[in-house]
Amino acid sequence: MPVHVACAIAIVTIAVPGGPPDALAESTGAPKPAADACVPVGAWRLPASGGPEATTEDEVIARAIAARSVLLGETHDSFEHHRWQLQVLAALHARHPDLVIALEMLPRRVQPVLDRWVAGELDEAAFLRDADWRTYWNQDPELYLPIFHFARMNRVPLVALNVDHSFIRSVTERGLAAVPPAEREGVGAPAAAGPAYEDMLFAIWQEHLPAESTGQAPDRSDPRFQRFVESQLVWDRAMAEGIAAAAQRYPGAAVAALMGSGHVMNGWGVPRQMQALGLTKPLALLPFDREEDCADLVAGFADAVFGVAAPPTVAAPPRPRLGITLRPGEKGVAIGEVTRGSIAEQAGLRAGDVIVSIAGVAPGSPIDVAAAVMRQAPGTWLPITVRRDGRSVEIVARFPPPAAK
């Protein structure tokens, strides 16, 4: 699978702490030849059947303003992709200050929080907390904060495009028809997937089947696959409708939507749903990493691509995991499940325990518990006080030291 497909479009399971599992988050293909020959770093190119053609930033920005909607793809955990997005946003704003930034990363229900952030009423900590960043998206906020601050500094509206994970999960588990209209957050029936999009989704679905499902060859007629496709189409449709609503709320504005590249490439995802809504075709722009395959740059892949080369990075250690799911509880945060063999089980935590203190602080929500765990360094101990059967129990969760190299 091409490296450029590394983006989030699939929710399979969800637990707290954590964000949306990304079925396309890691590349499964071998490294490709350097793409500098077709898309030099720092240059714009137009994908074309006869090979990519040169263009300029001025031409791209002019086309984006004329289209009134532009989709900026990304690999969610790539700092370089977000730097490129910010560069495009700044160029758009310089030419057309009436700009709106729309976000896959947050659900519609937190729109008032985005409005307060842009108005300067929240600091970073309050914004991330009130937007449920840690539980909804859970990528490193530093990836996105420069864009959020750009919007705040220039009073550029931020618009949440997404829906709650529970809705998408319900579609994956039961199918859209089984989800009551009252639970669909106003999202309409999506246009059917094209054959090429379905091919890509089938490849992804096969890769993420549970181990016990591999006894027989996966089949496209499998109801699980059909529900999986439905869930992706609902996700695409929700964002397409969100972009339409933003354009209606801010007439005359150019709407720049940030989302995973898998929703953008080849016009299969959000562009198809936007056109099904009767909207003007958006301009699709994608970052093109130096390791990607030039053969992908056929006509229709995107309207334009920009060559990027992320600087070498040292892999971060894995984030600490207690191994629990959480839900709000009476006078604390309740533990829903404890993963077998996890740090939580070894420490003696049980399903039904109510966390009343973690690292000496009373948690107000599951986000506070997740934040305390994420601050924990390998090889340290985390004190937790729980209420169990009407009595207080002191627990110490011991995080293992980093593995020896």
N, C-alpha and C positions, 0 to 999 in steps of 0.2 A: 504494500500500500504506500502511495507517495507520502513523503514527509509533510507536504503542504496540507494534507488532510488532517493533520494533528490538531483537533479542535473539539469543543464539546457540542455534541448534539444528542447524546443519549443518556437518559437516566434509567438505570436498571434496578438499583436498590439505594436506599437512603438511610443513614444513621446519623445520630448526633453524638459527639462532635464530628464534623466533616461537612463537605460540600457535595455538589452534584458529581457522582462518579462519571468519568469521562471515557466513553467507549472508544474515543479516537484520540486519547490523550498522549499515547506514545506511538512512535513509528514502529511498524512491523516490517518495513522493507530494509534492504541493504543500502548502505550509503550510495548516493548517486554521483556521477561525475560532476565536477564543479560547473555551476551555471553561469559563471562570469562571462563566458563567451556570448550568451544570449541575453542575460540581464545583468549588466555590470552593477556592482554595488553603488548605490546612490543615483541610479538612473531609472527613468520610466520607460516601459516598453508596452506596446500593444500586441497581445497575442494574435497570431494570424496563421492560417493554414500553411502559408509559404515560409513561415518563420517570423519571429517577433520583429515588430517595426518600431523605430525610435519615435518618441514623442517628448514633450516638455511638461514641466509642472504647470506652467501657465495654461496650456491646452487642456490638461486634465482638470484643473480647478474650474476653468470656464465651462467645461462639459458638466461638471458636478453641479454648478450653480444653475445651469440651464435645466438640468434634470429635476432639480428641487429635492431629490432624495439620493443619497449615496450610501452604500454599504461598505464599511471598512472591516475586512476580515482580520482574523488574528489566530494565533495559537495562544491559548489563555495564559500560559506560564512563561511566555517569552517577553522579557523586558524590551528587546529590540523591536518587536512588533508594536508594542505600546508606544515606544518613542516615535516610530513611524506614524502611528495614528495621531499622536499629538502634533507632529509636524504638519500633517495634512489638515488637521483641524485649525491650526494657526493660520495656514495659508488660506483656507476657506473663509475664516473670520476676517482676515485682512481685506479680502475682496468683497465679502458679503457679510457684514456684521450681524445681520438678522439670521442667526444660526441657532439650531437646536441639536443637542447631542442625545441620542437615544441609546439605551443600554440593555443588552441581553442579560447582564449580570444581576439584575434586581427585579423582584416581582412588583406588579402594579400596586399592590397594597401599601408599599412604602413610598409612593409618590409624594405625600406630604413631607416626608423626611428630606427627599431631594430638593423640594421647594425651599425648605428651611435652610438647607445647606447653602444653596445658591444665594439666598438672601443674607447669608452671613450670621445666622442665628445659632449655629452649632459649631463646636470645635470638632477636630478629627475623631476623638474618642467617642463623643456623643453621636456623631454621624454614623460611624461604623456599628455602634451598638444598636441605635434605633433603626438602622436599615437592615438589621439581622445579617450583616455581612458574613460573620463567622459561621453561621448555621446554613445560610442560603447558598453562598458562593464559595467562600473559604479558600479562595486563592490569596496569596500574599497581597494585602491591600497596597503595598508599595508599588505594585505593578500598575495600579490605576490612579493612585492619589495625585500624580502630576496632572492627569487629565481632569480630575475633579477640581483641583485647585485652579486650573486654567478656566474652567467653567465659572467657578465662584468669582475669580478676579474680574472676569469680563461680563458677569451676569448673564451668562449663556444658559438657558434652561436645560436641565437634565430631565429626561423622561425614562421611566422604567417600562420596559417592553414585556417582561416575562410574566409567567403565571406561577402559582405555588407548585412545589414539587409534588404535593399530594394529588393534584389534578393529573399531572403527567403520569404519575405512578398508577393511578386508577385506570387510565387508558391502557397502560402496558399490561396491567393485570386482568382487566375485564373487557376492554374495548370501549370505544367512545359511545356506542349506543347504550351501554349499561350505566353510563355516568349521567345522573339526573341533570337536566338543564340548569338547575339552581347551583350546581357544583362546577359548572364549566366556565365561570368567570366571564361570561358574555362571549366566549370564543365560538365562532360559527364553524360549520362543517368545512374542512379543508378540501382543496382540489386534490385529486388523486395524484400519486407519485408517477413520474415518468419512468419508462423502463430502465434508463441508465441510473437514475437515483435509487430505484429499487434494487438494482444490481449491487450498488455500493452498500446499501443498508443490509443486504443479505450477507455480504462478506463480513461486515462488522458484527452482525448478529451471530454468525457462526463462530467467530473468534471469542465471543463472550458467553457462549452456552455453558451452563454448569457442567462439571466433569461427569456427573451421572447421566447427562443427556447425550453423551457422545457414543453410546452403544450402537446407534444406527445413524445413517447418513441424514443430515438435516435436509428438510424439504420446504420449499416455498409455501406449500399449502398448509404447513404447520400453523395452527391458530396463534401460537405464541409469536411467530414471525409476523403474522398479519397485524397483531396488536402492537408489536414493536414498531412497524411501519406507521401505523396510525398515530402512535405517540410522537414520532418525529414530525409527522405532518401537522399535528396539533400545535407542536412547539413552533414550527415555521409559521403557521397561520396566526398564532397569537402575536408573534413579533410583527408580521405584516400588518395586522389590524392595529397594533400599537403605533406603527409608523404612520398609518393613515390617520389615526386619532391625533397624533402630534401635529401633522400637517394641517388638520382642521382647527386645532386649538391655536396654532400660530400661523395664520395665513400669511403668505409671502416669505416665510422662513425657508431656508434650506435645512433639511433634516439629515444629519449624519448619524447613521446607526452603527454601533460597534457590536460585533458578534463573531462567533467562531467561523473560521473560513469554510467549514463544511456546510454551513447554511447559505453560503454565497456562491461558491465555485460552480461554474457551468450553468448557472441560472436555475439549478434544480430545486433549491429550498425556498428561501424567503422571496427571491425574485418571482418565482412561479406563482406563489400565493398572492403576491401583490398584484400581479397581472390578472389573476382570477378575480380579484376584488375590483377590477376595472381601473386600477391606478396606472399612472405612467411608469414605464420600465425604469427602475432605479439604475444608477451608475454603480457598477461592481468593481471595487478596487481591492487588490490583495498584495500583501508583502510576499516576496519570492526569495526564499533563503538560498544562499550560495550552494548548498548541497542538493538542491532540487533538480529534477530532470527536465531539461529543455524540451523534451518530447511532449510534455504536458501542455505547452503553450500553444494550443490550437485555437482557432477562432471559437469564441464563445466561452472559453475558460474563465475569462474576466474581461472587463472593458479595458483595464490597464493593470500592470503589475509594477512593483518597485523593488529593486534589488537591495537586499539587506544581508548583513553578515554579523551575527551576534559575536561579541568578544568571548574568548574562552572563559568558562566559569568552572568553579569547583563545585561538584555536586554537594548539595546541602544534606546534612544527616536527615534520616526519616523523622517525621514529626512524631512526638510521643503519643501513644494511644493507650487509654485506660482499658478500652474494650467494653464500653457500656453504651446503651441508648438512654436518652434522657427525656423527661417531660416535666412541665410545671407541676409542682405538688403543693400541698397545704403547708405553708410556713417553710418552704425550701424547694429543692429540685429533686424530683423522684427518679429513681433508676427503673427503667422499663425492663431491660434485659442485660445480662452479663455474659460476655463471650467466653466460651470454654477455653481454658488455658491462658487467658489474658492476665495482664497485670492486676486488673480489678478482681478476678476470681482468686488469684494467689494471695491478694491482700485481705480477702474475706468479705468483699462487698457482695450484696445479694440483691436480686430483683425485689422491688418494693421498698428498699431503703430510701430514706429521704435525706439528701445531703443538706445539712444545716450550716456547715462550715467547711471551707477548703482553703488550705494555706492560710488559715487564720481569718478568713473573710467570709461573711455570710453571702451566698450567691443569690442574686435576685432573679436569675433566669438561667436556662441551660447555656446561654452564651457565656455567662460568667464562669461556669464550670469549664467549658471548652477553652476559654482564654487562660485559665489557671493551668490547665494541663499543657497547653501549647508553650507556656513559659517555662515548663519544667525541663531542666537539662538532664542529659543521660547520666546515670550513676547517682542520682539524688533521690531523696525520699520526700513524699508529698503527704502531709497530714490531712486527714479527712475525718470530720465528725458526722455521723449519721444518726437519724432517729429510727429505731427498729423496735416494733412491738411496744411502743410507749416508753422506751428507755434510750439513753444516749450511749452510742458505741464509738470508741476511738479506733480509727483505722490508719495504717501507714502503707501507702502504695510505694513500692520500691521499683524505681525505673532502672533497668540494667545499664551498665556502663557501655560506652561505645565499643564496637567490635574491634579487636586488634587487627592492624593492617599487616 
